[in-house]
Amino acid sequence: MSRVSGSRGRRGGWPGYALVAAAAASWGAQSVVAKRLLKAGLSAGLLVSARTALAAIVVLASLAVWRPALLRVAPPALGRIVILGTLGMALTNYTYYSMLARIPVATAVLLLYTAPLFVLAASVLLLGEPLRRRDVGAAAVALAGAALVVGAWAPATLAIDAGGLVLGLGSALAYAFYNLWAKTLPPGLSPWTVLAYSFAGATLVWVPLAPPWTLVGQARGPEVWTGVAIVTVFGTLVPFALSLAGLRRISAAHASVTSTLEPVVATVAAFAILGETLAPSQLVGGALVLAGIALLHLRP
């Protein structure tokens, strides 16, 4: 894995953190809509496949009409973008939703958000980032907060089997890979170019697993189509664009820690919209996640 050139990947200030935090917030907020779609009978695989394919069509068509120059990419860079889509986006979604079918949601979220530890280790070993106690402390505090938010203190929450554990660690590794691999892309590439071809690559993975066109062949009400549109925009297009823009400004390790804001937003959204309860320990967990993110900004 090639090392990222330039200082923007390490020291981008608040804009980079704000972009990644906004991406995490978008992912967390749309999870309420996704949950309703799943309860309505839409399979997780078909939902992810449809939203990825729709996002690919929207970005590719928009660029073809208004910015066709952005679709011209050198083969080496194109290959890296497709790898980001297939191994980063598609594999993360596939392992995560497969994990959800085997273990409780809280356990799945907790396993996914061990990714900052993998990113931190890989950033030091592969990207040459210096190991700072501040970064390790921020990751530990944010992960502890995420564990409280998803209710990991309850024994039933941690119910897990071997297959679920493997899928959970695979999902965390795939998410860590997404953050790290995005840092190796040429800095001159437009985020929209990256989105177009990474979504296309992810769609190619999902077609044989859950053909997205089967969604059209099934009778669906307007609420389902509205929900799919919301998940496509706020669960795919907007957050991935924000995330890629943020990764241009801050390190992969800092971005992965900042993304632990997602379960906090998802929990608050479920409380506000779905009427789910919000325990005091979850409020403490949310405060710890914010403290972990704030800790990244401390200077020696």
N, C-alpha and C positions, 0 to 999 in steps of 0.2 A: 504494500500500500504506500503510495507516494506521499511525501510530506507536503503539507500545505504551505505555499509561499506567501509572504507578506505578513503584516502584523494584524490585519483586520480580523483574522480568525481567532486572535487571542485577546485583543484589547479594543472592543468596539463600543464600550460604555453602555449607557442605559437603552439606547435604541434597539440593540441586539436582544437584550433581555426582554424588553417590552414586546418585541415581535414574537419571540418564542412563547412568552406568557400569554399573549393574545391567541396564538395557535392552540395552546393547551386549553385555554378557556373555551375556544370554539369547539374543540373536540369534546370537552366535558359537557358543555351546554347541549349539544346536539344528541348526546347519549340518551336524554330523556325521550326524544322523538324516536330514536332507534329502538329503545326499549318498548315503546308502544307498538311499533311495527312488528317486532318479534312476537309480542303478545297477541297481535292480530293474526298470526299464523304465517308470517313471512319468514322463511328460513334465513339463518345468519349468512350462510354461504351465498345465497341468491341476493341478499341485500348488499353485501360487500361487492359482489360481482357487478350488480347493476349500477351502483353508485360509481364504481371505478370506470366502467365502460362509458357511462354518461359524462363523467368528468373528462375522459379522454376525447370524446367526440366534441364537447364544448370548446376545449382548449385548442384542439387541432383545427377545427372549423374556423374559430375566431382568428387564429394566427394566419390561416390560409387566405382569409379575406382581407384582414387589416395589416398584418405584419408578416408576409410570406418569407421575408429575409431571415426571420428568427427560426424558420424550419430548416435552414441550411446549416448543417453541423458536420464537422470533420468526422470520419469514421471512428477514430479512437475515442473521441469524446462521446459520440453516439453510443458506442458500446458501453461506456461507463454509465451513461444515463439509463440505458436499458437494464443494466445490472442493478442499479439503484431501485428501479421499479419492480423487478422480479424478485430479487433477494431481500430488498429493504421493505418496500410497501406490501407486495403480495404475500411474502412469507410471514411477515409480522401479523397481517390480518388473518391468514389461514391458520397459523398456530394458535393465535389468541382465541378465535371463535371455536376452533376444535377443542381447545382447553375448556372453554365455557360449557361445552356439552358434557364434560366429565367431572368438573369440580365447581364449588361455589364461586360466585362472582367475586366476592371479596378476596378469596385466595388467588384467583386469576389476576386481579388487579395488582395484588401485592407481589406476585411473581414477576409480572411485567415490569414493575418499577424497581426491580433489582438491576435494571439496565444501566443506571448511572454508575454502578460499581464496575461493570464491564467496560463502560466507556472510559471511566477514569483510568483503569488499568491499561487499556489499549492505547489511550492518549499518551501515557508515559512510555510504554514499551515500543509502540509502533510510530507514533507521530513526534516523539521527542519532546513532549510537553514536560515541564518541570513538575515534580510532585510536591504540592503545597499542603501543609496541614490544614490550612483554611478550606481548601477544596474537599479534603477528606471529611472534615468536620461538617461542612455544609451538606454533603451527600448523606452522612449519617443522620443528621437532624431532619432533613427532608424525608428520608425513607422512614424514619420513626414516625413522623407526622402522617405520612401516607398510610402506614400500618394502622394508626389510630382512626383515621378517617374511614377506612374500609372495615373496621371492626375486627381486626386480626387478634384481639385479645380473647375472643370467645372461642372455646375449643371446637365448637361445631363449624366455625368459620374456616378453620384450618384443615378440615377434612380433605384428604388428598390421596390419590393412588399413584402408582408408579408412572402410568401413562400420562396422567395429568401433570405430574412433576416434570417429565421430559418435555411435554408440550409447553409448559410454562417457562422453563429455562430456554427452550428454543425460541419462544416469542421474545423474551428479554434479549437474547443474543441477536435476533433479527432486528429488533428495534435499535439496539446499540450499533449494529452494522449500518443501519440507515443513517444515524447521526455521524458516524465516522466516515462512511463512504462519500457522503455529500460534501465533506470537507476536501476530498481529493479531486473534485470536479474543477475544470479550468475556471479561474475567477472571472473571466470575461463572458461566460455564458449567462444569458438572461434566465431568471427563474422560470419564466413562462416556457422557454425552450425545454428546460429540465422537466417541468411538469408535463408538457405535451408527450414527450417520449417515455418518461417513467410511467405515466398512467397507461400509455399504450402497451408498454412491456408488461405491466401488472395485469392488464386486461387479457393478454395472451395466455397468462398463467391461469386465470380464472375461467376462461371459456370452456375447457374440458371438464373442470370441476363443477361449475354451476353456470351453464350458458345463460347470459344475461337476457337474451331475447325471450326466454320462457316467461319472464315477468309480464311481457305484453300479452302473451297468449292466455293468461289467467285473468279471470274476472276480478277487477279491483275497483273499490270505490274511490271517490275524490280525496278522501282523507288519506288513503294509502299513497296515492300519487303525490299529494302535497307533502307527505312525510318523506317520501323518497327524494323529492326535490330539495327539501331542507337538508337532509343527510348528505346529498350530493354536494350542495353548496357549502354548508357549514361543517360537514364532517370530512370533506375531501378537498374541494377546490381552495377554499379560504385558508384552512389551517396548514395545508402543505405549502401553499405559497408563502405564508407568513413564516413558517418554520425554515424554509430554504433561505429566505431573506435574512432571518436571524442568524442562521449558521454561517453566513458570510461575515458576520460582525463579531461573534463570540466563539469561544472554543466549544468543541463537541461535548466535553465534560460539563461545562457550565450550562449548555443548552439542555442536556439530559436531566440535570438537577432541576432546572427551571420548569421542565415539562411535568414534574410531579405535582404541579398546580392542577392538572387535569382532574384527578379524582376528587379534589376539593370542590371544584366548580360543579362536577357531576353530582356530588352529594347535595350541594346547596340547591341545584336546579331540581333535583328529585324532591327535596323538601318543599320548595316553593311551588312547583307545578303538580307533582304527583301526590303531595301530601304525606310523604314519608317522614318518619320521625328523625330528629336530629339530636343525638345524645351529647351531653357535655364533653365527653371524651373526644367526640368528633370535632367539636369546636377547638379543643386543645390541639388536636392533630392538625387542623387547618392552620392554626397559629404557628405550629412548628414548621410546617412546609414553607410558610411565608418567611419565617426566621431563617430557614436554611438557604432560601434564595437570597435574602438580604445579606447573609454571611459572605456570599460570594463577592460582595462589593467592598468588604473591608480591606484596607490596604495596610501593609506592614508599617 
